[in-house]
Amino acid sequence: MNKRKEKTELANFIEEELGALLRAGREDKGWTREYVAARLGTTAEEIKRIETRRGRIALGMVQKYAELLDKKVSIRFFS
């Protein structure tokens, strides 16, 4: 497998997992996408896009979303 394909698969996996975790956190709190969007200054469609991994997810938005849910985002690099 070439490196570019590996990176794409890894990025897709990370985005999918992040979206699922954010959605689960939102649902656990009983919040709607509209409520989260209003708190983050974005649209419900953008929240849906993040949760369902449609397109790239901006890390800044992920951090804001996680903070709203009282969660932390941690990225670690290993060699």
N, C-alpha and C positions, 0 to 999 in steps of 0.2 A: 504494500500500500504506500502511495507516495505521501510526502509530508503535508502537502496542501489538502489532500483529502482527509488525512488524520485531523488536521486543525479544524476543518469544516465539521467533521463528525463530533469533535470535542465541543466546539462552540454550540452546535445544535443541542447536544446533550445538556450542557450547562444552562442554556436558555430555557429548555424544556423543564428542567428541574426547578429553576428559579421561578418560572411562571406558575408551576404547580404549587410550590411552597407559598408564594404570595397569595394565590387564590385560596388555598386552604386556610391561611391566616385570616384573610378577609372574611371568609365564610364562618370561621370559628367565632369571630366577633359579631357576626350577624349583620355585617355591613354590605351595602349594595355597591356596585361599581360606581354608581353616580355619587354616592357619599364619598368614596375614596377619591374619585376624580376631583370633586369640589375641594377637598382638603389638600390635594396636591397641586391644584391649579392647572388641571388638564381636563380631558374629556373622558367620558365613560368608554368611548370607542378606543382611546389610547390604553386604558386599563385592560380592556378586553384583549387588545393586541399584545400587551405584555404577558397577560396570563395564558394566552393561547399560542404564544411564540410565533406571531406573524410579523416577520421582519426582525431587525436587530433591536436589542434592548439596550438603552442607554444606562450605563452603570450609575450615573447620578440619579436617575429616576428610580432605579432599583433601591438605592440607598435611602432615598426619601420615603419610598413605599415601605421598606423594612422598618425604618424608624417610626413611621405612623403605626405600625403593628407592634411596636416595642420589641423589635428584633434587631440583630446586628448582622451585617454582612462581612465575611472574612474571606479574603483570597490569599491562598498560600502557594508559594512556588517551591518545588522540590527539584533536586538535581539527581 
